[in-house]
Amino acid sequence: MKVLIGLFSRLPFPVLHLISDCGFLLLYYGIGYRKKVVRENLARSFPEKSEAERLRIEKQFFRNFTDILIETIKTFAISEQELRERIHFKNPEVARELWEKQVNVAGISSHLANWELLAQSLSLEFKHLCFGVFKPLSNPSMNQAVVVSRQRFGIRMIPMKSVRRAIREDHGRPYLLGLLSDQAPHDYDKAFEVFFLNQKTYVVPGPGILTVQENLTPIWGWMRRTGRSRFEWGVEVLSFDPPLGGFTDSDRAQIARISKSHKISEADAARALALILNYSKRLEAQIKMAPQDWLWSHRRWKSR
């Protein structure tokens, strides 16, 4: 498998795009990979859209999805020059300001556009020591190959279970911790609860709790496609401010639950919830701008 990926990764993008086009036809019209999941997710998230509009987004998503697959293979061999040519960082002044302040940063992002290319780009744009948190693959050989590929331009990958130990070491310079925060949580009783894309949604607690406990400066990292395997991305500093009008009764009950389940103060639980609410609001806005860019095949809204 590694040999095959290595060979494919050296193909030029025009050839890879032809492979992606064939993959789309096979995946969408042949296999029908997770088409039911995608269709249900879109219907629940956009009930105001017509069936024809949702079908258009569905097809655009699957074209985006097969491009993600070939682009991820390309990360094994893409050069720094080509990566910079294809991915434009919109606001480097924010990265400079964070570096000048010498603060540790929590970069909270999601499965938008191509998160693998975003991870590779982090260390090219930030002077911080960049960490990427990941869940190791079950195949040790393949896991090692993926880690080596992701670390090619300087980011360091750390397993989920080793995060706190890794970031508490003396690295000699500030760090940026890259976190994806749109997965379905394993433990709903410890998760945050938000109203997101027209429905109650549970959010993994790690990014919010970790950011507050480790006194990190949170930023929201967004990404969108601007062309075939071309992207732009940017960051925005997030706040710990409560929603306009303050927390609701439901929010306050949630704060008490989070405080108890994570053994933290209610003040810290409130700051973590406010952060997650602010992040979710920005993610939802980005998804509505370019819905085809998000990972709709993910079983985001599992039953409890």
Backbone bond lengths (Angstrom), bond angles and torsions (degrees), N, CA, C in turn:
res aa  C-N    CA-C-N  psi(-1)  N-CA   C-N-CA  omega(-1)  CA-C   N-CA-C  phi
1 M - - - 1.464 - - 1.527 111.47 -
2 K 1.371 115.91 -44.24 1.461 119.21 -179.32 1.522 111.66 -63.01
3 V 1.338 116.12 -37.48 1.470 120.16 178.95 1.526 109.92 -64.93
4 L 1.320 116.75 -43.51 1.461 121.52 -179.90 1.528 110.80 -63.24
5 I 1.318 116.77 -44.78 1.467 120.59 178.17 1.522 110.31 -62.61
6 G 1.340 116.27 -41.02 1.459 119.89 178.55 1.514 112.65 -60.62
7 L 1.323 117.13 -39.56 1.466 121.00 178.51 1.533 111.30 -68.31
8 F 1.330 116.14 -45.89 1.465 120.16 -179.44 1.529 111.37 -64.77
9 S 1.332 117.41 -35.20 1.463 120.56 -176.64 1.524 112.85 -65.10
10 R 1.336 116.84 -18.27 1.462 120.66 -179.36 1.528 113.03 -92.45
11 L 1.314 116.20 -2.69 1.465 119.52 176.39 1.521 110.08 -73.03
12 P 1.339 118.45 145.01 1.472 120.42 177.55 1.528 110.68 -68.50
13 F 1.326 116.36 157.58 1.462 120.76 -176.98 1.528 113.53 -57.63
14 P 1.348 120.45 -40.20 1.471 118.04 179.19 1.532 113.35 -57.43
15 V 1.324 116.76 -37.92 1.471 120.51 177.92 1.526 109.88 -69.97
16 L 1.314 116.24 -42.47 1.460 119.93 178.79 1.527 111.58 -63.16
17 H 1.333 116.36 -33.84 1.464 119.42 178.63 1.532 111.33 -67.87
18 L 1.318 116.70 -35.39 1.473 119.60 175.25 1.538 110.32 -63.93
19 I 1.334 115.51 -41.19 1.465 119.90 176.98 1.532 110.04 -62.92
20 S 1.333 115.94 -40.39 1.464 120.42 178.89 1.522 111.39 -63.53
21 D 1.331 117.09 -40.31 1.467 121.01 178.45 1.532 110.78 -60.07
22 C 1.319 115.49 -43.00 1.472 119.53 177.75 1.518 110.54 -66.94
23 G 1.329 115.58 -38.85 1.452 119.84 178.34 1.524 112.12 -63.14
24 F 1.322 116.58 -38.16 1.468 120.31 177.43 1.525 110.95 -60.94
25 L 1.318 116.64 -47.18 1.470 120.32 -179.61 1.524 111.10 -60.34
26 L 1.346 115.51 -42.61 1.461 120.13 -179.91 1.533 111.42 -68.29
27 L 1.333 115.63 -45.34 1.458 120.43 -175.34 1.522 112.21 -69.78
28 Y 1.327 115.86 -42.07 1.472 119.86 -173.97 1.527 112.90 -84.79
29 Y 1.341 116.09 -50.13 1.461 119.70 -175.00 1.531 112.95 -91.21
30 G 1.343 116.12 -24.32 1.463 119.34 -178.46 1.515 112.44 -93.72
31 I 1.324 115.89 -73.19 1.461 121.23 -176.21 1.528 111.92 -72.81
32 G 1.333 115.73 -36.30 1.465 119.23 -176.41 1.515 112.05 69.15
33 Y 1.341 115.99 38.90 1.461 122.45 -174.21 1.527 112.15 -55.36
34 R 1.305 116.68 115.73 1.465 124.50 175.67 1.535 113.11 49.97
35 K 1.314 116.57 26.85 1.454 119.80 -179.61 1.529 110.82 -61.20
36 K 1.334 116.40 -37.98 1.457 120.50 -179.97 1.529 110.89 -63.90
37 V 1.339 116.87 -41.82 1.462 121.04 178.98 1.521 110.65 -62.72
38 V 1.327 116.39 -46.51 1.466 121.63 179.75 1.524 110.62 -60.16
39 R 1.316 116.01 -45.45 1.471 121.16 -177.35 1.529 111.04 -64.20
40 E 1.332 116.48 -41.85 1.467 120.37 179.10 1.529 111.02 -66.89
41 N 1.323 116.74 -42.44 1.465 120.51 179.32 1.522 111.31 -61.53
42 L 1.327 116.97 -43.50 1.463 120.72 -179.99 1.528 111.47 -66.88
43 A 1.324 116.95 -39.41 1.468 120.23 -179.30 1.521 110.94 -65.52
44 R 1.331 117.31 -39.37 1.460 120.97 -179.80 1.524 111.52 -73.29
45 S 1.329 116.56 -33.07 1.464 120.78 -176.34 1.528 112.89 -83.18
46 F 1.336 116.56 -30.98 1.467 120.78 -176.90 1.531 111.71 -129.46
47 P 1.332 117.99 62.05 1.471 119.37 -179.78 1.530 112.70 -65.51
48 E 1.339 115.71 -20.85 1.466 119.44 -179.39 1.531 112.45 -76.83
49 K 1.341 117.66 -15.69 1.461 120.86 -179.70 1.529 110.17 -85.23
50 S 1.312 115.97 151.18 1.463 120.27 177.43 1.526 109.75 -72.46
51 E 1.317 116.48 163.59 1.459 120.84 178.26 1.518 110.90 -61.24
52 A 1.335 116.69 -36.45 1.466 121.04 179.16 1.530 110.77 -65.08
53 E 1.347 117.19 -39.91 1.469 120.80 178.83 1.519 110.94 -65.38
54 R 1.325 116.12 -42.55 1.469 119.26 179.73 1.527 111.08 -68.17
55 L 1.316 117.87 -34.25 1.459 121.06 177.53 1.532 110.39 -65.35
56 R 1.319 116.34 -37.62 1.471 120.46 178.02 1.525 109.79 -63.78
57 I 1.340 117.04 -44.83 1.469 121.07 178.40 1.528 110.24 -62.88
58 E 1.328 115.93 -40.37 1.461 121.37 179.85 1.523 111.28 -58.30
59 K 1.317 117.27 -47.40 1.463 120.76 -179.34 1.529 110.42 -67.76
60 Q 1.325 116.99 -40.22 1.467 120.12 177.46 1.525 110.70 -62.08
61 F 1.339 116.11 -39.24 1.457 119.45 178.44 1.524 111.33 -61.21
62 F 1.337 116.78 -46.38 1.463 118.89 -177.46 1.527 111.47 -65.91
63 R 1.323 117.91 -32.79 1.473 119.68 173.87 1.526 109.64 -66.10
64 N 1.321 116.31 -41.03 1.456 121.39 176.28 1.533 110.35 -62.81
65 F 1.332 116.31 -40.95 1.463 121.63 -176.85 1.530 111.48 -63.78
66 T 1.328 117.86 -45.52 1.468 119.34 179.76 1.528 110.93 -69.16
67 D 1.330 117.34 -30.91 1.463 119.37 173.39 1.528 110.83 -65.78
68 I 1.336 116.77 -39.11 1.462 120.64 177.25 1.532 110.51 -57.17
69 L 1.321 116.24 -42.12 1.464 120.45 -178.81 1.520 111.85 -61.72
70 I 1.336 117.20 -47.02 1.471 118.91 -178.42 1.535 110.71 -73.23
71 E 1.334 117.11 -33.21 1.469 119.90 177.52 1.525 110.80 -66.49
72 T 1.324 116.24 -36.73 1.465 120.10 178.79 1.527 110.39 -66.78
73 I 1.329 117.18 -38.58 1.470 120.61 174.57 1.528 109.88 -62.16
74 K 1.331 116.11 -39.53 1.465 121.09 -178.99 1.530 111.78 -64.23
75 T 1.342 118.28 -27.00 1.465 120.18 -179.47 1.520 112.40 -60.60
76 F 1.346 117.49 -20.51 1.463 120.32 179.92 1.532 112.06 -69.31
77 A 1.351 116.96 -18.59 1.470 118.83 -175.64 1.521 114.02 -137.73
78 I 1.337 118.69 -4.42 1.461 120.36 -175.67 1.529 109.98 -61.40
79 S 1.323 116.18 141.39 1.459 120.73 179.20 1.531 109.79 -84.24
80 E 1.327 115.47 160.22 1.465 119.59 178.25 1.525 110.48 -62.02
81 Q 1.333 117.09 -39.36 1.462 120.16 -179.69 1.532 111.44 -61.85
82 E 1.334 117.13 -45.03 1.462 119.60 -179.29 1.524 111.21 -68.85
83 L 1.327 116.40 -36.11 1.461 119.75 177.49 1.523 110.41 -61.80
84 R 1.315 116.40 -44.29 1.477 120.17 179.23 1.533 111.21 -66.11
85 E 1.321 116.82 -34.38 1.465 119.87 179.99 1.526 112.04 -69.50
86 R 1.309 116.49 -30.14 1.465 120.70 -174.22 1.532 113.38 -95.97
87 I 1.323 117.57 -16.66 1.456 120.19 -178.34 1.524 109.55 -126.60
88 H 1.331 115.14 117.87 1.472 120.94 -176.57 1.518 110.19 -104.30
89 F 1.334 116.37 122.77 1.463 122.27 177.25 1.522 108.38 -87.12
90 K 1.333 116.09 118.53 1.462 121.51 -169.13 1.527 114.13 -75.93
91 N 1.313 118.40 -37.07 1.474 118.78 -173.43 1.533 112.38 -133.09
92 P 1.326 117.39 71.26 1.470 120.51 179.01 1.519 113.59 -62.55
93 E 1.324 116.99 -18.54 1.469 119.60 179.50 1.529 111.18 -63.35
94 V 1.330 117.77 -30.66 1.465 120.52 177.54 1.531 109.82 -67.49
95 A 1.324 116.82 -42.42 1.469 120.89 177.59 1.531 110.40 -62.14
96 R 1.328 116.22 -41.28 1.475 119.92 179.14 1.520 111.11 -63.60
97 E 1.339 116.69 -42.84 1.461 120.73 -178.39 1.528 111.37 -64.83
98 L 1.326 116.82 -40.36 1.464 120.49 178.12 1.524 110.97 -64.69
99 W 1.333 116.38 -37.47 1.464 120.44 178.23 1.529 110.75 -67.91
100 E 1.321 116.24 -42.22 1.469 120.14 179.55 1.521 111.54 -62.93
101 K 1.331 117.04 -32.22 1.466 120.97 178.08 1.520 111.72 -79.09
102 Q 1.343 117.13 -13.34 1.470 122.53 178.69 1.537 111.75 56.88
103 V 1.314 116.03 44.89 1.464 120.97 179.46 1.528 110.25 -103.94
104 N 1.325 115.97 150.94 1.458 121.44 171.15 1.523 108.92 -81.18
105 V 1.325 116.37 141.63 1.467 121.09 -168.45 1.527 110.74 -124.32
106 A 1.332 115.36 140.51 1.466 122.10 168.77 1.526 107.14 -105.00
107 G 1.321 116.82 111.44 1.462 121.25 178.30 1.520 109.13 -93.00
108 I 1.327 116.86 104.46 1.464 121.80 -175.87 1.525 108.97 -98.94
109 S 1.314 116.26 121.98 1.461 120.47 -177.40 1.523 109.56 -138.68
110 S 1.347 115.29 -165.91 1.462 119.78 -174.47 1.518 110.05 -151.75
111 H 1.332 116.00 -177.64 1.461 121.75 -179.70 1.533 109.96 -83.09
112 L 1.322 115.73 68.56 1.457 122.86 178.92 1.522 110.04 -111.12
113 A 1.344 115.89 139.57 1.475 122.37 175.67 1.533 109.41 56.62
114 N 1.348 118.30 -105.69 1.467 120.23 174.80 1.515 109.26 -137.28
115 W 1.326 115.69 97.92 1.455 123.15 -175.79 1.521 112.18 -67.73
116 E 1.338 118.58 -24.06 1.465 120.42 177.92 1.537 110.11 -68.04
117 L 1.325 116.48 -42.85 1.462 120.13 177.85 1.523 111.02 -69.05
118 L 1.326 116.80 -33.92 1.461 120.43 176.28 1.520 110.31 -62.47
119 A 1.345 116.40 -43.61 1.463 120.24 179.60 1.528 111.00 -61.80
120 Q 1.333 116.98 -41.89 1.465 119.92 178.89 1.530 111.54 -65.84
121 S 1.337 116.64 -30.10 1.469 120.59 -176.65 1.518 113.14 -79.03
122 L 1.331 117.21 -21.36 1.464 120.51 -175.07 1.525 112.55 -53.46
123 S 1.317 116.17 -52.75 1.460 119.93 -174.69 1.527 112.62 -72.24
124 L 1.332 117.88 -11.37 1.463 120.59 175.97 1.519 111.28 -82.83
125 E 1.338 116.79 -22.02 1.465 120.86 -174.84 1.526 113.15 -110.30
126 F 1.321 117.91 -22.51 1.462 121.65 -179.81 1.525 110.23 -108.75
127 K 1.336 115.90 137.38 1.462 120.66 175.19 1.522 111.43 -79.19
128 H 1.326 116.42 -14.56 1.456 120.72 177.11 1.534 110.52 -60.42
129 L 1.326 115.63 155.25 1.454 120.14 167.35 1.526 106.33 -71.18
130 C 1.317 117.92 118.94 1.465 121.43 -173.32 1.523 111.22 -99.16
131 F 1.324 115.08 128.70 1.456 122.46 175.79 1.527 109.06 -112.87
132 G 1.324 116.31 143.41 1.453 121.61 172.41 1.516 108.92 -120.91
133 V 1.322 116.70 126.55 1.462 121.09 -179.30 1.525 108.69 -89.27
134 F 1.335 117.18 134.21 1.461 119.46 -177.81 1.520 110.92 -145.27
135 K 1.329 115.22 159.83 1.459 121.92 173.87 1.521 107.40 -99.33
136 P 1.336 118.66 116.96 1.467 121.10 -176.84 1.525 112.70 -57.74
137 L 1.347 115.42 144.37 1.458 120.94 176.63 1.524 109.75 -75.08
138 S 1.318 116.32 156.27 1.467 120.53 -178.41 1.530 112.26 -71.34
139 N 1.350 116.82 -26.28 1.463 121.02 178.27 1.535 108.80 -88.93
140 P 1.333 119.59 109.69 1.469 121.88 -175.21 1.526 113.53 -57.93
141 S 1.325 117.20 -40.92 1.457 121.05 -178.47 1.521 111.13 -65.00
142 M 1.340 116.39 -46.19 1.460 120.70 179.77 1.522 110.56 -68.33
143 N 1.333 116.31 -36.39 1.462 120.35 178.79 1.530 110.33 -61.40
144 Q 1.327 116.46 -43.35 1.459 120.58 179.47 1.514 111.24 -63.36
145 A 1.343 117.09 -40.79 1.465 121.09 179.53 1.519 111.24 -63.44
146 V 1.335 116.83 -41.23 1.468 121.32 179.94 1.526 110.43 -66.41
147 V 1.334 116.93 -43.31 1.463 121.11 179.76 1.527 110.53 -61.72
148 V 1.326 116.95 -45.11 1.470 121.21 178.97 1.522 110.69 -60.72
149 S 1.336 117.05 -41.61 1.460 120.88 179.27 1.524 111.21 -63.65
150 R 1.308 116.92 -45.53 1.467 120.61 -178.20 1.524 112.05 -65.88
151 Q 1.342 116.80 -29.16 1.461 120.29 -175.31 1.531 113.19 -89.77
152 R 1.318 118.31 6.86 1.464 121.09 -171.17 1.521 113.62 -59.85
153 F 1.337 118.10 -31.44 1.471 119.85 -176.12 1.523 113.05 -110.41
154 G 1.336 117.35 14.83 1.463 119.09 169.91 1.509 116.85 121.87
155 I 1.334 119.11 -21.48 1.460 119.30 178.99 1.530 109.35 -66.82
156 R 1.313 117.33 144.50 1.467 122.00 178.16 1.519 108.47 -107.64
157 M 1.317 116.79 126.63 1.454 121.64 -179.86 1.531 109.59 -90.92
158 I 1.335 115.55 133.04 1.465 119.87 178.42 1.533 109.04 -129.69
159 P 1.324 117.35 134.85 1.474 120.70 178.34 1.527 111.06 -62.17
160 M 1.317 116.23 151.19 1.459 121.94 -177.56 1.522 112.34 -52.83
161 K 1.344 116.53 -40.70 1.460 120.30 -175.39 1.533 112.95 -71.57
162 S 1.327 116.87 -13.66 1.476 119.71 -175.05 1.523 112.69 -108.27
163 V 1.327 117.65 10.12 1.463 120.92 -172.14 1.524 112.30 -60.21
164 R 1.322 116.99 -55.01 1.468 119.03 -174.27 1.527 111.84 -62.43
165 R 1.316 117.75 -41.09 1.461 120.18 178.84 1.530 110.73 -62.91
166 A 1.331 116.32 -41.85 1.462 120.30 -176.85 1.525 112.44 -66.51
167 I 1.336 116.64 -43.64 1.473 118.43 -174.86 1.524 112.19 -78.29
168 R 1.335 118.09 -17.09 1.465 120.25 -179.35 1.519 112.78 -88.29
169 E 1.312 117.31 -3.93 1.463 120.49 174.63 1.527 109.76 -73.14
170 D 1.313 116.55 157.40 1.464 121.07 177.23 1.528 109.00 -82.36
171 H 1.339 116.14 107.97 1.466 120.33 -176.51 1.542 112.55 -97.42
172 G 1.314 116.57 -5.47 1.458 119.49 178.11 1.513 114.24 81.29
173 R 1.302 117.62 -4.51 1.469 121.52 176.96 1.528 108.42 -160.21
174 P 1.320 117.42 161.91 1.464 120.28 179.38 1.532 111.08 -62.42
175 Y 1.323 115.56 155.86 1.463 120.04 -178.75 1.528 111.17 -123.81
176 L 1.319 114.67 159.41 1.456 122.98 172.46 1.517 107.50 -120.24
177 L 1.324 116.43 124.34 1.457 121.98 -178.84 1.526 108.84 -103.54
178 G 1.339 116.86 112.59 1.458 121.36 -178.92 1.520 111.83 -85.45
179 L 1.342 116.59 123.79 1.459 122.24 -175.80 1.527 110.55 -130.09
180 L 1.332 117.06 134.71 1.458 121.70 171.80 1.527 107.36 -97.18
181 S 1.341 116.08 129.96 1.458 118.76 -171.36 1.521 113.24 -125.04
182 D 1.329 117.55 30.23 1.469 117.69 178.96 1.524 112.72 -122.85
183 Q 1.343 116.00 23.01 1.456 119.45 174.44 1.526 110.38 -83.97
184 A 1.317 116.40 160.76 1.465 120.49 173.33 1.528 107.99 -76.40
185 P 1.335 118.56 133.29 1.462 120.66 -178.31 1.524 112.32 -73.64
186 H 1.333 115.49 155.63 1.468 120.13 177.60 1.529 111.18 -81.89
187 D 1.331 116.41 -34.74 1.465 121.52 -177.37 1.531 108.78 -118.26
188 Y 1.314 116.66 102.72 1.461 120.67 -176.50 1.527 112.21 -66.83
189 D 1.326 118.21 -29.63 1.463 120.67 -178.50 1.525 111.97 -68.35
190 K 1.331 116.98 -22.69 1.470 120.71 178.76 1.527 112.20 -101.21
191 A 1.319 117.29 -1.32 1.459 121.52 -174.57 1.528 112.01 -87.96
192 F 1.339 115.43 159.83 1.460 120.75 171.42 1.521 109.29 -80.12
193 E 1.305 115.66 155.58 1.460 121.34 -179.36 1.534 108.75 -125.82
194 V 1.325 116.72 122.35 1.464 121.34 -179.89 1.526 109.44 -133.11
195 F 1.323 115.47 161.65 1.462 120.36 172.18 1.516 106.48 -96.39
196 F 1.317 115.86 111.16 1.462 121.40 -169.05 1.522 109.38 -138.23
197 L 1.320 116.83 127.42 1.455 122.36 -179.08 1.538 111.66 51.57
198 N 1.317 114.40 50.29 1.457 122.02 170.66 1.532 114.87 74.41
199 Q 1.346 117.78 15.64 1.464 118.97 -176.31 1.536 111.70 -158.61
200 K 1.322 114.99 156.14 1.456 119.78 175.21 1.523 108.79 -63.52
201 T 1.329 115.59 131.29 1.459 120.96 -174.82 1.517 109.62 -135.24
202 Y 1.324 116.60 134.00 1.458 121.58 177.01 1.531 109.11 -96.11
203 V 1.328 115.50 136.03 1.465 121.92 -174.76 1.525 109.45 -118.98
204 V 1.330 116.47 135.40 1.464 120.77 178.61 1.530 109.58 -55.07
205 P 1.329 117.75 136.38 1.464 120.37 -173.47 1.524 114.70 -80.38
206 G 1.363 116.56 -21.20 1.460 120.19 -172.36 1.517 116.15 -48.99
207 P 1.340 119.29 -57.08 1.470 119.90 -177.07 1.526 114.01 -56.32
208 G 1.334 117.11 -43.34 1.457 119.43 -179.40 1.518 112.41 -67.86
209 I 1.333 117.23 -48.12 1.465 121.54 -178.43 1.518 110.76 -65.70
210 L 1.331 116.80 -45.77 1.465 121.43 -177.88 1.532 111.28 -62.38
211 T 1.319 116.67 -43.34 1.466 120.90 -179.40 1.516 111.35 -60.32
212 V 1.331 116.57 -42.90 1.464 120.76 -179.37 1.525 110.83 -71.17
213 Q 1.319 117.70 -47.22 1.464 120.69 -175.22 1.528 112.79 -67.19
214 E 1.329 116.18 -34.59 1.472 119.85 -178.48 1.526 112.39 -93.97
215 N 1.332 116.81 5.51 1.467 122.46 177.99 1.533 112.25 55.12
216 L 1.346 115.52 48.42 1.453 121.43 -179.44 1.530 110.61 -91.58
217 T 1.317 116.16 152.62 1.461 121.16 173.27 1.520 107.78 -87.41
218 P 1.336 118.50 117.65 1.465 119.92 -175.10 1.528 112.70 -86.31
219 I 1.323 115.53 138.09 1.462 120.66 172.93 1.527 108.87 -129.28
220 W 1.312 115.81 149.44 1.460 122.89 176.24 1.523 106.84 -100.44
221 G 1.328 116.75 125.64 1.456 121.05 178.99 1.518 110.73 -109.35
222 W 1.326 116.84 117.93 1.462 121.14 -179.46 1.530 110.03 -111.18
223 M 1.317 115.90 160.62 1.458 121.21 179.80 1.524 109.13 -151.90
224 R 1.308 116.98 144.16 1.467 120.08 175.97 1.521 110.11 -147.19
225 R 1.330 115.18 154.32 1.463 121.10 177.22 1.528 110.05 -78.50
226 T 1.321 115.23 138.43 1.463 120.38 174.61 1.528 110.98 -115.79
227 G 1.329 117.01 -7.44 1.463 122.83 -179.52 1.516 108.45 -178.05
228 R 1.311 116.54 -172.40 1.463 120.34 -179.79 1.524 109.63 -69.25
229 S 1.311 115.31 112.41 1.474 122.53 -177.33 1.523 112.03 55.51
230 R 1.317 115.51 36.01 1.465 122.74 174.17 1.524 107.92 -130.54
231 F 1.343 115.30 140.80 1.451 119.89 -171.24 1.523 111.40 -143.10
232 E 1.325 113.94 162.68 1.453 120.34 164.10 1.528 106.93 -131.97
233 W 1.313 115.85 150.27 1.456 120.04 178.81 1.508 109.46 -145.94
234 G 1.304 114.74 160.95 1.451 119.85 -179.62 1.518 110.67 -157.51
235 V 1.323 115.30 173.06 1.458 120.99 -179.30 1.524 109.65 -131.66
236 E 1.313 114.84 156.67 1.461 121.58 178.98 1.523 107.74 -145.63
237 V 1.311 116.81 130.79 1.467 120.51 179.34 1.527 108.67 -69.21
238 L 1.327 115.91 129.17 1.459 122.03 179.09 1.523 110.52 -91.51
239 S 1.328 115.70 155.91 1.463 120.48 179.43 1.528 110.43 -109.79
240 F 1.330 114.82 165.54 1.463 121.82 173.77 1.526 110.54 -101.75
241 D 1.335 116.30 16.73 1.463 120.36 -177.57 1.523 110.72 -72.69
242 P 1.333 117.75 137.77 1.469 120.70 175.90 1.519 110.93 -63.67
243 P 1.338 118.13 164.88 1.469 120.44 177.98 1.525 111.14 -60.11
244 L 1.320 115.85 156.69 1.458 121.10 176.64 1.531 108.49 -57.64
245 G 1.305 117.03 126.02 1.463 120.31 -176.84 1.512 112.83 94.90
246 G 1.331 117.25 -4.94 1.455 121.20 177.11 1.518 113.48 87.19
247 F 1.316 115.60 176.95 1.459 121.45 178.84 1.534 110.50 -72.33
248 T 1.312 115.80 145.63 1.457 121.48 175.27 1.532 109.34 -82.67
249 D 1.333 116.68 171.94 1.466 120.38 175.90 1.526 110.70 -59.90
250 S 1.332 115.48 -38.67 1.458 120.00 177.87 1.528 111.08 -63.60
251 D 1.340 116.64 -40.42 1.465 121.05 177.72 1.521 110.86 -62.42
252 R 1.335 116.51 -42.83 1.460 120.21 -178.50 1.527 111.32 -65.56
253 A 1.336 116.30 -37.28 1.463 119.47 176.03 1.521 110.31 -65.04
254 Q 1.331 115.23 -37.97 1.463 120.30 178.89 1.524 111.05 -67.14
255 I 1.310 116.93 -38.95 1.465 121.29 177.98 1.523 110.39 -59.94
256 A 1.342 116.39 -42.90 1.464 120.39 178.82 1.530 110.43 -64.21
257 R 1.336 116.75 -40.39 1.466 120.84 179.34 1.532 111.00 -65.79
258 I 1.330 116.84 -45.28 1.466 121.64 -179.85 1.527 110.27 -63.44
259 S 1.333 116.29 -41.72 1.463 121.03 179.22 1.523 110.76 -59.20
260 K 1.318 116.24 -44.46 1.461 120.87 -177.88 1.527 111.99 -71.54
261 S 1.340 117.18 -45.53 1.468 120.64 -174.83 1.523 112.51 -70.75
262 H 1.353 117.06 -29.42 1.469 119.96 -179.13 1.529 112.75 -103.82
263 K 1.350 115.62 0.07 1.465 120.85 178.05 1.531 111.66 56.96
264 I 1.318 114.72 48.75 1.463 121.15 176.64 1.536 107.97 -126.53
265 S 1.314 116.27 165.53 1.459 119.65 179.93 1.528 110.34 -69.06
266 E 1.325 116.47 157.41 1.465 119.56 177.92 1.524 110.87 -66.44
267 A 1.327 117.83 -28.74 1.471 120.85 177.03 1.532 110.32 -64.16
268 D 1.347 116.11 -43.89 1.469 119.70 178.09 1.528 110.97 -68.19
269 A 1.341 116.70 -38.95 1.466 119.99 178.15 1.525 110.95 -62.69
270 A 1.335 116.57 -37.43 1.461 120.84 178.96 1.530 110.84 -67.00
271 R 1.333 117.03 -41.05 1.467 120.86 178.66 1.534 110.20 -65.12
272 A 1.335 116.18 -41.62 1.463 119.98 179.53 1.526 111.03 -64.73
273 L 1.327 117.51 -42.69 1.466 120.51 178.51 1.523 110.80 -63.76
274 A 1.323 117.70 -43.99 1.463 120.82 179.15 1.529 110.75 -59.20
275 L 1.336 116.05 -41.01 1.464 120.77 178.51 1.530 110.81 -61.53
276 I 1.336 117.00 -46.41 1.456 121.28 -179.27 1.529 110.82 -65.05
277 L 1.315 118.03 -38.21 1.465 121.27 177.54 1.525 110.66 -63.82
278 N 1.340 116.89 -42.07 1.464 120.60 178.84 1.528 111.53 -66.46
279 Y 1.326 115.70 -42.19 1.469 119.96 177.44 1.531 110.76 -62.47
280 S 1.333 117.08 -46.93 1.462 121.52 -177.24 1.525 111.32 -62.23
281 K 1.315 116.35 -36.71 1.468 120.92 178.60 1.527 110.89 -63.16
282 R 1.323 116.77 -41.84 1.463 120.39 -179.36 1.530 111.39 -72.70
283 L 1.326 116.20 -38.11 1.460 119.19 177.69 1.527 110.23 -63.62
284 E 1.312 117.28 -44.29 1.464 120.89 179.78 1.532 111.14 -60.04
285 A 1.330 116.75 -42.58 1.466 120.55 179.30 1.528 110.75 -62.80
286 Q 1.340 116.33 -41.25 1.467 119.86 179.87 1.523 111.06 -66.33
287 I 1.324 117.44 -40.30 1.463 121.55 178.84 1.526 110.56 -63.31
288 K 1.318 117.12 -41.25 1.461 120.44 -179.55 1.529 111.70 -66.85
289 M 1.334 116.92 -29.31 1.460 121.00 177.21 1.526 111.66 -70.18
290 A 1.326 116.62 -38.94 1.472 121.45 -178.17 1.524 108.60 -143.90
291 P 1.342 118.06 73.31 1.468 120.70 -174.06 1.514 114.65 -59.54
292 Q 1.325 117.82 -28.33 1.464 120.41 -178.16 1.523 112.28 -67.80
293 D 1.332 117.64 -15.78 1.464 121.36 -177.16 1.522 113.74 -79.46
294 W 1.335 118.18 -15.95 1.468 120.18 -175.10 1.525 110.64 -89.39
295 L 1.324 116.94 161.25 1.466 122.32 -175.64 1.534 110.29 -86.71
296 W 1.324 117.22 81.17 1.461 122.20 -176.38 1.524 113.35 -73.36
297 S 1.314 118.36 -15.35 1.471 120.65 179.07 1.521 112.25 -78.70
298 H 1.334 116.28 -8.29 1.459 120.91 178.01 1.529 109.36 -75.30
299 R 1.328 117.41 136.27 1.465 121.11 178.38 1.518 109.17 -78.94
300 R 1.316 114.25 72.51 1.474 121.53 -172.64 1.524 113.33 -68.67
301 W 1.336 116.68 -35.66 1.461 120.99 -175.28 1.524 110.31 -110.66
302 K 1.314 115.63 69.37 1.461 120.32 178.08 1.531 109.38 -74.22
303 S 1.319 116.00 156.49 1.459 120.44 174.55 1.523 108.83 -73.01
304 R 1.316 115.46 151.63 1.463 119.41 178.27 1.517 109.05 -67.78
